[in-house]
Amino acid sequence: MTPDSSTLLATRMTQPEPIQRVEPAPADRHLWQITPIRDLLWGGGLLFLLWFGYYLRGVFTPVLIALLLAYLFNPLIRRAEERWHIPRPVSISVILFLSAVLTLSLMTWLGPLLAEQVQSFAERVPGYLQSIAQRYHVRLGDFSEHLSTIATSLREDPLSILRPIFSGTGQAFGLLGTVIGTTTDVVIAFILIPIYFFFFAWRFDHSLEQLKRYIPFGYRARVRRIVTRMDQAVSGFFRGRLTIALGSAVLYSLGWAMTGIRYWFLLGLITGVLTIIPYASLIGWPLAVLLKYLDVLSAENGTFDLMTIVVWPSLAYLLVQFIESWLLTPWVQSQSMDMSAVTVLIVVFVGGALGGFYGLLLAIPIAACLKILGEELALPQLARHAATPTRSETQRKEAL
């Protein structure tokens, strides 16, 4: 035996044998060890979690809102920690304090204006209906008088609406329970959301690091790329839409105030909030024209003026739409969903039909994430499958 062969033999004897994974026999496998059944179990578990969360949405809504806020504010908190060495609890406390001050300031400043416009609209609804009935010869019967009585009683005695609740009937007690339950849920949500947000934001990065431990090492680069793309799409959508909605609410309110619409702030606020959902703000345009028409119609010697009723409110709406589409959206929402207008419209309709308001709000981010998963996982597999020749094609080529 040569020295080289003896050295090679000694090296092989000292190196441990590679561990070979022994697959159990088909009869000895558990159900979750069979790939198709395991995939079905994962899919069924995910659907069950979605159904369970939707069924208990009253409980999980504050949790989801707090988690979404923690996700949106985490880059700011992380930057403060890395650049200025500010501890995360301090940054979170400052954010909560400034949010509370801003909310109270807006309620103190704009709350009375909003309440005044809502009350004014409620008082003028009977007059609007009466004007429509007189102009188009529609018989309303006692409906308009009942509305006038309710509006007058609410203006003179706002607590009069609560008197039927205490009449002692079962229906009244049911209504009382509903009012108390809804009010309690809102108050509890306003208390719990800041608490949840504090703890979620505090441990957000730590939780992400913990999740990385459960990702197989060979898949970490791919998972990181997919998650990064999803993060850019989702964060760009929510941060961008919220900023655009705030700016649009201000612009709509100013535009309709300049055109003489009586309920400019109420209408501008509603239209601005609907800007979060793509194409939902379109409802503000006909509402503005309708409210201006009703206001002119109910005035003494009111005549239809095309410029006052249709043109100026429409110009205000279209101007804000131009600013939103060509200035705010490119400047604020730099991360595009990379979906066509038709796709976005279909996704919004499907989301609204399946999940109501939550479906409308979450349809675009979910569709963007599904699109990314398809591009990263499904499409490469289909491309490889299409490029692999079948057995018949291989035999045909060999025969040729």
N, C-alpha and C positions, 0 to 999 in steps of 0.2 A: 504494500500500500504506500503510495507516494505521500509526502508531507502535506501537499495541497488537499489530497482527498481525505486524509485523516483530520485536517483542520476543518474541512467542510462538514465531515461527519460529526465532529464534536460540537460544531455550531448548531447543527440541526437537532442534536440531542439536548442541548441546553435551552433552545427556544421553545416556548410553550406552543402546543398545538392550538390552532384557531378553533374557537368555540363554534360549533355548527348547530344551527337552530333546527331542532327536530319538530317537524310538523305532526300534530296528532292525526291519527287515522280518521277518516270521515265519520265513522260510527262513534268516535270518542269526542267529537267537537261539540262545544256548546253552541247555542243559537247565535250568540254575538260574535263567534269566531268565523261565521260564514259571511263573506263580504256583502252580498246583496241584502241579507237580513240585517246586518249591522247598519248599512246605509238607510234602510227603511226605519230602523229604530231611532237613528239620529234625526231623520226628517220628522218622524212622528213626535219625538220629544220636543223638537223646535216648535212644531205647530201647537202642541199642548201648552208650551210656555207662552206663546203668543195669545192663545185663547184664554189662558188663565190670567194673564196680565190685562187683557181687555175686559174680562168679566169682573175683575177687581180694580178697574181703572180709577174708581174713587179713592182707593187706598194708595195705588201706585202713582197717580198723577203728580202729587208733590215730590215724590222720590225722583221721577223722571225729569221734572222741571229743574230740580236742584242738580241732578246729574248733568243735564244739558248746560246749565249755567256754569258748573264747575269745568266742564269741557271747553266752553267758550272762553272763560277767563283764565284757563290754565297757562296759555302762552305768556300773558301779562304777568302772572304770579311767578312763573319760572324765570322770566327775564329779570324781574325785581330781585329774585333770590340769587341769580348768577352774576348780575352786573353790579348791583348795589348791596349785596349780602344782607338783604332784608328777609328775616324769617317768614316762612309761609303764613303762619298764624297772624302775624302783624299785617301783611299785605291783604289777607282775606278780611280781617277786621276793618281795615281802612275802606275796602270796597263795600262792605255791608253798611258802614257808617255813611259813606257818600251816597249810596243808593237810597238809604232811609231819608237823608236830608233832601235829596232831589225829589223823591216821591212826595214828601210832605209839602215841599215848596210848590210843586205842580198842583197838588190838591188844594192848597190854600189860594193859589193864584188863579188857576183855571177851573177849579171845582165849582165856584159860584156861577161862572159864565156858562158852564155846561148844564148845571141845574136850571138856570134861568131859561136857556133855549129849549130844554126838554119840557119844562112847564109851559112855556109859551106855545110850543107845538101841540101839546095836549089840549090846551085851551082853544086853539084855533081849528082843530080837526072838525068839530061840529059845523063851524062856519064854512070850512072848505067843502064839506059834504052838501051843505045847503046850497052853496053857489053852483056846484056841479049839477045838483038836482034841478035848479031853476034854469040853468043854461041848456041842459040836454033833456029837460022835461021828464025827469025820473022821480017816481014816488018813493020816498023813504019812510013814510008813515011816522011812527013815534020813535024811530031809531035815533034821529038827530036830536030830538028833545031829551032822550035818555042820556046821550053823550054829553049834551050841554049841562044837564043836572049833575052828572058825575064830575065833569071838569070844574064846575062852580064849587061843588062841595070840597073837592081836593084843594082848590085854591084858598078857600076860606077856612077849612078845617082838614089839614092833611091826614090826621089820625082817624078821619071818618071811615076810611077804607078798612080799618081794623075792627070796626064795631060788629060786622056780621060774623067775624071769626068767633066772638064770644057769645053767640046766640044760643049755644047749647046743643046744636044739632051735630049728628055724627059727621056729616060732610064738613062742617066748620072745623071740628076737631082734626079731621084729616088734613084740611088746608093748613091749619095752625101747625100741625106736625111737619108738614112739608116745608113751610116757611122757616120754622125753627131749625129743621135738619139742614136745609140748604145754607142758612146763615152760619150755622155751626161748622159745616164743612169748609166754607170760605174762610172763616176766622182761623180754624185749625190749620188750613193750608198756608195762610200768611204767617203763622207762627212756625210751622214745621219746615217750610222751604228754606229760610235762612239757616236753621240748625243743620239740616241735611247738607246744604251747600257748604257750610263751614267744614264739616268732616270729610265730605267728598273732595273738596278742593285741597284740603290739607294732605290727604293720603293719595292723591291722584297719581302722581309720578311713581310713588312707591308701589301702588297697585299694578301699574303697567309693568314695572320691573318684575314683580312677582308672576305676572302672567307669562312673561318671556320664558320662565323656567319650564313651563309645560309644553313649549313648542319644540318638536324634535330638531336637533342641531342642523341636520341636513336641509330642513325646510325654512330655517329662520330668515335667510336672505330673501327668499321668495315671499314669505309672509310679511316681512318688513316692507317690501316694495308694494304689495297689495294694500296693506294698512296705510301706508303713506299716501297713496293715491286716494283712498277712501277719505282719509282725514282732510286732504286738500279740497275734495269735492264737498263734503258735508260741512266743514267749518266755513268754507267760502260761501256756501248757500245761506247758512243761518246768520253768520255775522253780517254778510252783505245785505240780506233781505231785511234784517232788523234795522240796520242803518238807513237803508233806502226807504223803509216804511216811515221812520221818524222824519226824515227830510221831506218825503212826499206829503205827510200829514200837515206839516207846516206850510208847504207851498199850496196845497189844495185849499187850506183854510184862508190863506191870504188872497188867493185868486178869486175865490167865491165871495169873500168879503168885499173885494173891489167891484165885483159885478152886482152887488146889492142883494145877494141871497140872504134871507133873514136868519137861517140856521147854518151859517157858514162854518162855525167851529164844530158843531155836531156832525155835519156832513163831511167836513174835511178830516175829522178824526176817524170816522168810520171808513172812509175811502182809503186813508193812509194805512190803517191796520189791515185792510183787505189786500194791500199791496204785497204783504208777505206771501200770499198765495198767488201764483201767476194767473193773470187774466181776471182775477176776482174783482179788481178795482174798477172794471168796466161798469159795474152796477152804479157807481157814483155819477156817471154822466147822465143817464136818464133820470135819476133821482134829482139831480140839480135842476134840470129843465122842468121836471114835474113840480117841484116845490116853488120855483119861480112862477110857473103858470098858475098854480093855486093861489099864490100870494097876490098876483095881479088880478086874477078873476074875482077874488073876494073883496077887493077894494071898490070904493064907490066909483062908478063910471069907468070900471076897468075894461080896457079894450086889448085885444090881442095885438101885441107888437113883436114882430119876428126878431128884431135886433135885441130887444130887452129880454125876451123869454128864451130864445133858442141860441142866437149867435154868440152873445157875450158869455153865458155860462159854458157853452161848448168850446169857445176859444180858450177860456181859462183851463178847462180840463185838458185840451189837446196840447196847450203850452207846457203844462206840468208833465204830461206824458212824454213830450219831446225832451224835456230836461232829464226826466228819469231814464229814458232809454238811451240817450246819447251822451249824457254827462255823468249822472249818478251811478248807473250800472257799470259802465266801463271803468270809472274811477274807484268805486268801492268794491265791486264784486269782480275782481280780476280772475278768480277761478271759475271757469265756465263749467256747466253741467255736461257740455259736449253732447247735447241732444237737440234734435230739430224741434221747431215750434209745434208741428203736428204731434210728435211723440210726447212733448210736454203736456199738450192739451189732453191727449188720450189718458196719460198717466194721472193727471189731476182728476178727470172724471171717474176713472176706476177707483182711485183712492177715496174720493168722496162717497162713492156708492158703497164701498166696503167698510170704511171706518169713520164716516161723518167728517166732523171738523178735524179730528186727529189724522184721518186719512188724507184730507186735503193738505194738511201741514207737512206730513211726513212722506207723501207720495214721491216727490221729486228726489230727496236724498236717498230713499230706499231704492228707487229706480236707478239712480246713479251708481250706487254700490253694487247692485245686481249686474249692471252693465260692465263694471270693472271686473267683477268675478268672472263673467262670461268671457271677457277679453283675455284674462290671465289664465283661466283654467279650462274652459270648454272649447274655445276657438282653437288654441294650439293642438288639442287632442283631435279635433275634427280635421285640422289641416294635415296632421301626420297620418291620420287614417285615410284621407283622400289621396295623399301622395304615395301610400303603400300599395303596390299592385296586388290584385287578387290572385288566387291560385290559378284560375282559368287564364288570366292575362299572362302569368308567368309561363304556363305550359304553352300558350300560343307563341310567345316569344322564343321559347326553346325549340319549338317545332319549326319555326322559320329559320 
